Amino acid sequence: MVSTVVDVANAVVDRINLQTLSQSFTAVRKYNPTLKLEDAASLVVSVWPETRLIEFFSRREYGRRIAIAVMVQKNVSAVDEDTTEIDALMLLVDEIIDRLEFEHLNAGAPIPKKALFQSIVNDPVCSRDTLEIERQFVSKLVVTYLLSE
């Protein structure tokens, strides 16, 4: 048996990896998505459970919201002169958003739970600090789902 947040994170990985996008990669679920500069020579897409919120909607109804983070990272050669490489990474982030937005997921087995799409936040769209200091493109998405019992 696996934690519900892990089930949802795995379902996000499966959804991202479902079809080929503009760049080749395989999204991987991690618990520690930090990436050393030398390890970011190729494109890395990491997925991890970000938050879990249990809230009451009324006296008798409550819901479970699970947020899953997705990070796209890659070393880039040019920062200011030629934006082609960064533009391509921004397009990839858009494609991942398109893959996840408004898509409900089935998470877990043997009886899957329905994870209903709620929202996506893309922050940072492109981290200026890591771009300037480490010459590394970093963009983070946080996708929130409401679990349906």
C-alpha positions as CSV (number, residue, x, y, z in Angstrom):
1,M,0.0,0.0,0.0
2,V,1.3,3.5,-0.9
3,S,0.5,6.9,0.5
4,T,-2.3,8.8,-1.4
5,V,0.0,11.7,-2.1
6,V,2.5,9.3,-3.7
7,D,-0.3,7.8,-5.8
8,V,-1.2,11.2,-7.1
9,A,2.4,12.1,-7.8
10,N,2.9,8.8,-9.7
11,A,-0.3,9.6,-11.7
12,V,1.2,13.0,-12.6
13,V,4.4,11.4,-13.7
14,D,2.4,8.9,-15.9
15,R,0.4,11.7,-17.4
16,I,3.5,13.8,-18.3
17,N,5.2,10.8,-19.8
18,L,2.1,9.7,-21.8
19,Q,3.1,11.3,-25.1
20,T,6.1,12.7,-26.8
21,L,6.6,16.5,-26.3
22,S,8.9,18.9,-28.1
23,Q,11.9,17.8,-26.1
24,S,12.9,14.3,-25.1
25,F,12.9,13.4,-21.3
26,T,11.3,11.1,-18.8
27,A,9.7,12.7,-15.8
28,V,10.7,11.0,-12.5
29,R,9.2,11.2,-9.0
30,K,11.7,12.3,-6.4
31,Y,11.7,13.4,-2.8
32,N,14.7,15.6,-3.1
33,P,14.6,17.4,-6.4
34,T,17.8,19.4,-6.0
35,L,20.1,19.1,-8.9
36,K,23.8,19.7,-9.1
37,L,25.1,21.8,-11.9
38,E,27.0,19.0,-13.5
39,D,23.9,16.7,-13.4
40,A,21.8,19.2,-15.4
41,A,23.6,18.9,-18.7
42,S,20.5,17.0,-20.0
43,L,16.9,18.0,-19.4
44,V,15.5,16.9,-16.0
45,V,11.9,16.9,-15.1
46,S,11.2,16.0,-11.4
47,V,7.9,15.5,-9.7
48,W,7.2,15.4,-6.0
49,P,4.4,15.7,-3.4
50,E,4.3,19.4,-2.3
51,T,1.4,19.8,0.1
52,R,-1.6,18.0,1.5
53,L,-4.6,20.0,2.9
54,I,-7.7,18.5,4.6
55,E,-10.5,21.1,4.9
56,F,-14.1,21.2,5.9
57,F,-16.6,22.5,3.4
58,S,-19.5,22.2,5.8
59,R,-20.3,20.4,9.0
60,R,-20.6,17.1,7.2
61,E,-18.4,17.5,4.2
62,Y,-14.7,17.8,3.9
63,G,-12.2,17.5,1.1
64,R,-8.5,16.5,0.6
65,R,-6.4,18.7,-1.6
66,I,-3.1,17.5,-2.8
67,A,-0.5,19.7,-4.5
68,I,2.1,18.1,-6.7
69,A,5.2,20.0,-7.8
70,V,6.8,19.6,-11.2
71,M,10.2,21.1,-11.9
72,V,11.9,21.5,-15.3
73,Q,15.7,22.0,-15.1
74,K,18.5,22.3,-17.6
75,N,21.9,24.0,-18.0
76,V,21.8,26.6,-20.8
77,S,24.7,27.9,-22.8
78,A,23.5,31.4,-23.6
79,V,21.5,33.6,-21.2
80,D,21.2,37.0,-22.9
81,E,22.6,36.8,-26.4
82,D,20.5,34.0,-27.9
83,T,17.1,33.2,-26.3
84,T,16.4,30.2,-28.6
85,E,17.4,27.6,-26.0
86,I,15.4,29.2,-23.2
87,D,12.4,29.8,-25.5
88,A,12.3,26.1,-26.3
89,L,12.3,25.2,-22.6
90,M,9.5,27.7,-22.0
91,L,7.6,26.0,-24.8
92,L,8.1,22.6,-23.0
93,V,6.8,24.0,-19.8
94,D,3.7,25.2,-21.7
95,E,3.3,21.7,-23.1
96,I,3.5,20.2,-19.7
97,I,0.8,22.6,-18.4
98,D,-1.3,21.7,-21.4
99,R,-0.9,18.0,-20.6
100,L,-2.0,18.5,-17.0
101,E,-4.6,21.3,-17.0
102,F,-8.3,20.3,-16.6
103,E,-7.2,16.6,-16.6
104,H,-8.6,14.5,-13.8
105,L,-6.4,11.6,-12.7
106,N,-7.0,8.1,-11.4
107,A,-4.5,7.6,-8.6
108,G,-3.7,4.3,-6.8
109,A,-4.6,0.7,-6.9
110,P,-6.4,-1.7,-6.6
111,I,-9.3,0.8,-6.2
112,P,-8.1,4.1,-7.8
113,K,-9.2,7.4,-6.3
114,K,-10.3,10.2,-8.6
115,A,-8.0,13.2,-8.3
116,L,-10.0,16.2,-9.7
117,F,-7.9,19.0,-11.3
118,Q,-8.2,22.3,-9.4
119,S,-5.4,24.6,-10.5
120,I,-1.8,25.1,-11.8
121,V,0.6,27.7,-10.6
122,N,3.8,28.3,-12.6
123,D,6.2,30.1,-10.2
124,P,8.9,30.8,-11.0
125,V,8.1,30.8,-14.7
126,C,11.9,31.0,-15.2
127,S,14.1,31.6,-12.2
128,R,16.3,34.6,-12.9
129,D,18.7,33.8,-10.0
130,T,19.6,30.3,-11.2
131,L,19.7,31.5,-14.7
132,E,22.1,34.3,-13.9
133,I,24.3,32.6,-11.3
134,E,24.3,29.0,-12.4
135,R,23.3,29.3,-16.1
136,Q,20.5,26.9,-15.3
137,F,16.9,27.1,-16.5
138,V,14.5,26.3,-13.6
139,S,10.7,26.5,-13.9
140,K,8.3,25.1,-11.3
141,L,4.7,24.1,-11.5
142,V,2.4,23.3,-8.6
143,V,-0.7,21.3,-9.7
144,T,-3.5,21.0,-7.1
145,Y,-6.1,18.2,-7.1
146,L,-9.1,17.5,-5.0
147,L,-9.5,13.9,-4.1
148,S,-12.9,12.4,-4.7
149,E,-13.9,9.6,-2.3
